[in-house]
């Protein structure tokens, strides 16, 4: 990439935010209303991995998986959900969200069907399928989650993320993503359960997986037919114009060629280029202002779009604050994912024998729902309040009270760490009935971070390349989930003892998790420091977040 002066880079970011704030949103047609409903429907269904704690303990008791294996299944699903996100985001930006939605339906359908058949056959010792089959099934589930989430959020960001309420526009599908784990865990525990005489038993894992397989396949197909980005050519044109005005296109051969085209194909001017005459530059500038995407040949439009998105990706990767945002996201989401995936086994450690286990009021399903509800509330509140209170370049939209999105982000992370400190301190071990406080604090902090981070990405770096940009940042929870899932399993198994009359090893008491959650709390405070550093850099650049 050609070198740019620091002042020119600073101008480009200021100009980009100015133009983003003052763009007129694309016209909203009935087609976009239908698309908006589909975005919300997909997000309400996509985060099925969040309900893992509902059936994870049954993998341990019915299939006789060790805690390492239970964690390995969830970790593989997390890695498969996050690791391909940059690729899926790239495809979504360049080929539209529809193919991604169809792929999500296929991956979900096959993955959950395979997991259902594997569970039905029982443990490997009793003639069931190998453990590797369950791993393959949850690779499909994780990748399907990623595809469905990205197709919904990217469509919403591009259709509605340039207007006054960009935070709320992104918060709604992201909130739906968090809410999906709640309603799915309730369906599993209250409708698709095993009967033990007159008593309601555990979730019927086979029926639950079959239900999810059919439902999610159907939703993926419907999304493939209905999702659409409105006025994408206008979006691309405006983004190129912003870069052009900021002086970042001087070395672009593509734009130089565009200047030499006739009036119907002219795209812009690079005044400082010695190869372009002033007359040609003036003509091109006029043509740029009166541009209509329909006049540009499809091939040229496609090349321009590809060039723009590749250029924005390079600028994004070269920005050091992106790496600070990603590092903080890694430090918070890893512990969050590990807590959600292991909340079932954590609760069981609070009830040692001769107790028969947690009461229904303190069951894993209750806490999965608590995390999902508080996470959803946090996503909606932070999205809405950040729209109202965040500072802006536009005086007509400024609020008497200004609160940065970074302030919301840091406050939410501190709340998140308080839940971990409560667990690590041993207070919950002595009073298991108040475990819901931990679930609520983790849900509030985790949900706010997952809502505010993509909003900040869209504010600082724009929405034209949002799928790719957010995909690059969103890949880090895969590593975080793997690291903290492994740490939790290692601490748990090190303290576990064999169960009388069986081969299983179970753990009870504070020693099963205390060290893990002290480390998680420390990571959360480190993330606060990194995000504060990024905020300081943005203030120096006069970027309003």
N, C-alpha and C positions, 0 to 999 in steps of 0.2 A: 504494500500500500504506500503511495507516495507520502512523504513527510508533510506535516501541516504545522503551522506555527501555533503556539499555545493560545495566542489571542484568537486565532481563527477557530480553533476547536471550541473555545469558550463561547464565541459568537454563535456557532452552530447549535449549541445546546440551548442557549437563550432563545434564539430564533425558533427552534423547534417547539419549545414550550409555548411561545407566543402564538405561533400558528395553530398549535393544537387547541389552545384555549379559544381561539377566534374562528376556527373552522365552523362552517355550518354543517350540522349533522346531515347524513344522507336522508333523503326523503323516505318516509316510512309508509310502506304500502301494506296491503293485506297480506302479501307474501311474507313480509318481515314479521308481521304479527304472528302468523302461523309458525315461522321459524323460531320466534321468541318462545312460544309455548313448547316447541320441540326441544329447544335448548334446556329449558327448565325441567322438562320430563326426563331427558337423558341424565341430567345431573342428579335428579332425585333417585335414580336407579344405579348410577355407575359405581359408587364406592362400596361395593359388596365386601371388600376385604376388611372393612372396619368391623364387620360382624364376626370376625374370626374367633374372638373369645367366646362366642356362643357355643361353638362346636369344637374348638381347639382342645379343651379338656377331654372330650370324648375320643379324640384321636389317641390320647394317652391311656384311657381306661378300656376302650373297645378294641383298638388296633394295636395296643401295647407299644406305642411309640415312646421313646425316652423324651425327656424335656428338650434335649438337643434336637431330636427329630421334629418335635412339635414346632420348635422355633425355626427349624430349617425350612419347613413348609411355608410358614408365614413370611420368613425372610426372603425366600425365593419369589413369593408372590409380590412382595414389596419391590424387590430388585427388578422383576419383570414389569412392574407397574411404572417405575421411575427411570430405569436405565434407557429404554428406547424413546423417552419423551422428546429429546432433541430431534430424532429422526422423524417421529410422528408429527412434531410441530413443523418441521421443514416441509413435509408432504402436505400438511394442512394449509400452510401459507401458499404453496405453489400450485396445488391441484384441487383446492376447496375441501371443506369438511365432509362432504358426502361419502367419498370412498372410505374415509377413516371410520365413519359411523357403521358402514356395512361390515368392515373388517372387525369392529368391536363385537357386533352381533355374532359373527361366526366364531370368534375366539371364546366368547362367553359360553355360547351354546355347546361347543365341543368340550371346553374345559370342565364345566360343571357336570356335564353328562359323564365324562370319564371319572371324575371324582366320586359321583354317586355310585357308579358301578363298582369302583374300587372299594368304597366303604361297605357296600352291601356284601361283598365277598369275605369280609372279615380280615383278621390279622394274617400276616404271612405265615405264622406258625400253624395256623389252622387251614392252610391251603389257599390263602388269599393272594392277591397280586403283590409284587415287590413294592417296596417303599418308593422306588424311582417313578412308578406310575403316578403316585400322588403328586410328586414333584412336577412331572410333566403337565398334569392337569392344572396345577396352580400357576404354572408359567403362562398358560392360556388365559386364566382368570386375571392375572396381573396385567398382561398386555391388553386384554379387552377393557379393563378399567381405564388404562392410560388413553386408549383410543377414544372411548366414549367421553371421558372428561375433557380431553383436548378439543374434540370436535364441537362440544357444547360451549366451552369457555371462549375459544378462539372466534367462533361465529358471533357470540355476544360482544366480545371486545371490538371487533371490526364494525359491527352494525351500530353499536350504541356507545362505544368507549371514547368518542371524541367530543361528546357534549358536556353539559353542565353536571350531569349526574353519573359520571363515568364510574365512580366508586360503587354506587348502588347497582349500576348495570352489571358490573363484574361480581359484586357480592351476592347477588341473587342466585346465579347458577353455582357459585362456589359454596353457598350456604346449602343449596340442594344436595350438593355432593356430600357434605357433612351429615345432612339429615337422612340420607339413604341408609346408613348403617343402623340408625335408630328404628325406622319402621320395619326394616327387614329382620332385625333381631326380634322385634315384637311379633311379627308374623310367624317366625320360626318357633318362638317359645310359647305362643298362645294359640296358634292354629295348627301348626304342623308338628305336634308333639306326640310322644309315645304314651300309650295308655297303660297304667299299672293298676288294674282293677278299676276302682272308682277315682283313683288319684291321677293327677296330671304328672307325667314323667318328664324326662329330658326331651330336647328337640329331636324329631325324627330326621336324622341327617340325610338319609337317602331321599326322602320326599322333599326336603328343603332344597337340596341340590337340583333335583329334577325341576322343581318350581322355578328356581333362578335360571336354569338353563333355557327353558322355554320362553320365559318372560323377557329376558335380556336379549335373546336372539330376535324376538319380535320388535323390540324397541330399536335395536340397531338397524333393522331393515326400514322401519318407518323414518328414522333419522336420515338414512341414505336417500330417501325420496323427498324429504321436506326441508332439510337444512340448506341455507343459502346466504351468501354474503351480498348485501345490496350495494350497488354503485361502487364496485371494487375498482373500476377504471378511474373513477374520480378520486378515489383514495390514493391510488398510485401516482396520479398526476400531481396532486397537491403535495405529496411527499417529495417528489422530484423537484418541484418548484421551491420548496423550502430549502433543500440542499443547494439548489442553484443560487438562491438569493444569499445564502450564507457563504458562498465562495468555495464550496467543497467539490465542485464539479469541473474544476479547471483542467484536470488531467484526464477526463473521461473521453475516450475515443468514441463511445456510443453517442454522447451528447454532441460532440463535435460534428459527427455525421448527421445528427438530427437537425443541427443548425443549417446545414447545406441543403436540406430537403425543401420541397416547395411548400407553399403556405398551408396546404392541408396537412402536411406531415411535420411542419416545424414544431420544435418542442421547447427551445429555450436558448438563452444566450450566455456565453462566458466572455464577458467584456475584456478580461485581461488576456485572453488567448491571442497570440500574435498572428495566428493563422486565419482569424476571422475578422472581416471588415466591420466597421461601425454600422454601415447600412444593413449588412446581413444580421448583425446583432440586434439592431432595432426592430427589423422585420420579425426576427425570431421571437423577441420578447413579446411583441404584440400577438403573435400567433399563440404563444404560451398562455397568455391571459384569456384568449378566446377559444381555448382548446376544447375539442369535443372528442372523447375517446372513440366514437364510432368512425371518425375520419381516419384513424390510424389503422393500417393493415394489421390483421391479427398476429402475424409473425413478428412484426416490429413491436407491437404492444407486449407480446409475451417476452421478447428479448429485453425490453425496457423494465418489465416487472422483475425478471430474474436478476438483472443487473442491480436494480434498486435494493432488492432484498439481500443480495450478496454483500453489497456495500454496507448496508445497515448492520448486517451480522459482523462484519469486520470491525466497524466502529464500536459495536457493543462489546466484543471480546477484548478490544484494546483499552477499554475504560477500566481503570483500576477499581473504581467504586462498585462495578459489577461483581468483582471477585470478593469484595467485602460483604456485599449483600448475600452472595451465594454461601460464603463461609458461615455467616450468622444463621442462615436458613438451615444449613447442615447441622449446626450445633443444637438447634431447637427441635427440628422435626425428627431427628433420629431418636432422642429420648421419648418424644410424643408417640411415634409409631410403636416403639418398644412397649410403652405402657399400655396402649390400646390393644396390642396383640396378646399381651400377657396378663391382662387384668383378671382373667378367670383363674389362673394359677396363683396370682398374688392374693386374691380373696381366699382361696383355699388354705394358704399358709396361715391365715388368721384364725383358723378353727382346727386346732390339733385334736387328735383322738383324746378322749372317747367321743368327742363331738361328731355328729353325722354330717357336718358340712354347714355351709352358710344357709340361713333362712331365705325364703323366697324374696323377702324385702331387700336382701343384700346379695342377690344372685348376680352372676355375670351379665345376664340380659339387662338387669336394672341399670348396671353401671355403663354398659355399652350405650344404652338409651340416654343416660345422663350426660355422657361425654358428647353424644351426637346433638342433644338439645342445646346444651350450653355452647357447644361449638357453633351451631347454627345461629344462635342468638348473638354471639360475638361477631360473626361474619356480617350479619345484617346491620348491627349497630355501628361497627367500625366503618363499614362501607358508606352508610348514610351520614354519620357524623363527620367523617373525613371530607365528604363532599361539601358539607355546610361550613366547616370550620377551617379547612386547609387553606393556607395562604395562596394567593394567585397574583398573576401579573395584571389581571383585568380589574380595574377599580370598581366597575359596575357589579362585579360578582364577589367582591371582598366582604368579609364579615367583620363586625365590630370586635369580635373576639376571635383571634386566630390561633389555631392549634395544629401544629405540623403532624402529618401522618407518621413521621418518625417518633413523635411523642406518644402517639397511640401504640406504635409497635413496641417501644421500650417498656411502656407500662404493662402491656399484655404479657411480655416475656417475664417480667418480674412476678406477675400473678402466677404464671406457669411454674416458675421455680418454687413458689411457696407450697404448691401441692407436693412437689418432690421432697421438700424439706420436712413436711409433715410426716410423710412415710418414713424417711430416713431416720427421723428422731425417735421413732418407736411409739409415738403418741397413738397412732392408729392401731398398732398391735395390741395395746392395752384397751382400746375402745373401738372395736371393729364396726360398731353401728354408725360411726361418723365417717366411714370410708367415703361416703357420698360427697363430702367436702373436697376430698382429694380429686375425685372424678370431675366435680364441677370446676375446680381451679384449673386442672389440666385441660378440660374442654374449652374453657373461656380463653386461656392463653394460646392453645394450639389453634383454635378456630380463627382467632384474630390474626395470628401470624400468617396463617394460610390464606387469609383474605387480603391483608394489607400488602404482602410482598408482591403478588402479581399486579395489584393496583399501582404500587410504586414503580414497578417495571414499566407499566403502560404510561405513567406520567413522565418519567425521566427519559425513556427511550422511544415513546410513541407506540402506535398500534399496528402500523403497516406490516411489521415483521414480528408481531407479538407471539405467534405460535412458536417460532424459532427461538426468540429471546427468552420467553418464559420456559420453554422446554429445556434450554441450557441450564437455567437456574433450578428448575424443578427436578433435575436428575439427581441432585445431591441427597435427598432423603433416602434414596436406595442405599447409598453407602452408610448413612446414619442408622438406618434400620438394621443393616447387616452388623455394624459394629456393636450397637447397643443390644440387639437381640442376642448376639454371641456372648457379650459380657453378662447379661442377665442370666442366660442359661448356664454359663460357667460358674457363677456365684451360687445359683440354685443347686446345681448338681453336686458342687463341692460340699454343700451342707446337707444333701439328701441322704436318707437312710433307707435300706430295703424294707419293704412292707412285709409283715408276717404273713406267711402262707402264699407268697407270690413273688414274682420277679421284678415288680415295679419298684422304683426308688422315688420317694416323695419327701418333701421338705416342709417343715412347719416352724414358724417363729421369725423373729427379726433378722436372724443371721442369713435367711434365704434371699434378702433383697437390700438390706441397709446400705452396704457399700456401693451397690449399683446406683441407688438414688442420690447418695451424696455426690457421686461423679456427675450425674445428670444435672443436678442443681448448679454445680460449678460451670458446666458447659453453657447453661442458660445465661449466667452472668458474663461469661466471655463473649457471647453473642451480643449482649447489650453494648459492650465496649466497641465491638467491630461496627455495629450499625451507627453508633454515635460518631465514630470516625468518618464513615461515609457521609453522614449528615453534615459534618463540618466541611468536607470537601465541596458538597453541593452548595452550601451557603457561600463559599468563596467564589463559586462559579455563577452565583445569583440564580440558581435553579430552585424554584419554589416547589417543595414536596409536601 
